[in-house]
Structure formats: structure tokens, C-alpha cells
Amino acid sequence: MAKRGACQRFWQTYAWSKGQLSKSANLHQYKNGQFLAGHDVDLNDGLGNEGWWDTNRQ
């Protein structure tokens, strides 16, 4: 999808990548099914240029 220009940011999971990390990935899910503060969560690494949501009220 990166080669096709389908979007500007990419989130990659470890599950189907056969141990390879895309150069286009901005987020990388490296572990899932973890338990934190009473909730099931997946763990992700930020790889840079992830983007950000505007937190200021309009």
C-alpha cells in the first residue's frame, strides 16, 4: 500500500510480516494479548512520523 500511495501513515503487525519490518511503517505492533491496568492491550513501538491528533478544542 505504501508503494501505491494508499495513505500517509502505516501501522504494521508482527503477525504476518515474517520478522521483516517495512521501511514505511510508522507504528509496529510487537506483542498482543497483554494485560495492563485491568485491560487487554497490544504493545506497539512508535517508529517516527506517526502523526498526531489535535487535542485543542475548536
C-alpha positions in Angstrom: 0.0 0.0 0.0 2.9 2.4 0.6 4.1 1.9 -3.0 0.6 2.7 -4.2 0.3 5.8 -2.1 -2.8 4.5 -0.4 -2.3 6.5 2.7 0.4 8.6 4.6 0.9 6.6 7.8 1.3 2.8 8.2 0.8 0.5 11.2 2.4 -2.9 10.9 1.7 -6.0 13.0 4.4 -8.7 13.6 1.8 -11.4 12.9 2.1 -11.6 9.1 5.4 -9.9 8.4 7.7 -13.0 8.8 10.1 -11.0 11.0 10.6 -8.2 8.5 9.8 -4.6 9.2 8.7 -2.3 6.4 10.6 0.9 5.9 7.2 2.6 5.6 5.9 1.6 9.0 5.3 4.4 11.5 3.9 2.1 14.2 4.8 -1.5 14.8 2.7 -3.9 16.9 5.3 -6.2 18.5 3.1 -8.1 21.1 -0.6 -8.6 21.7 -2.8 -10.1 24.3 -1.1 -8.3 27.2 -2.9 -7.2 30.4 -2.3 -3.7 31.7 -4.3 -1.7 34.4 -7.2 -4.2 34.1 -7.4 -4.2 30.3 -6.2 -6.3 27.4 -3.8 -4.3 25.3 -1.4 -4.7 22.4 2.1 -3.3 22.6 3.4 -1.0 19.8 6.5 0.9 19.0 6.4 4.3 17.5 9.0 4.4 14.7 8.7 8.1 13.9 6.4 10.4 12.0 3.3 8.7 13.5 1.2 11.8 13.2 -0.9 13.3 16.0 -4.5 14.2 16.7 -5.3 17.8 17.5 -6.1 17.9 21.2 -7.2 21.6 21.3 -10.9 22.2 21.4 -12.2 24.2 18.4 
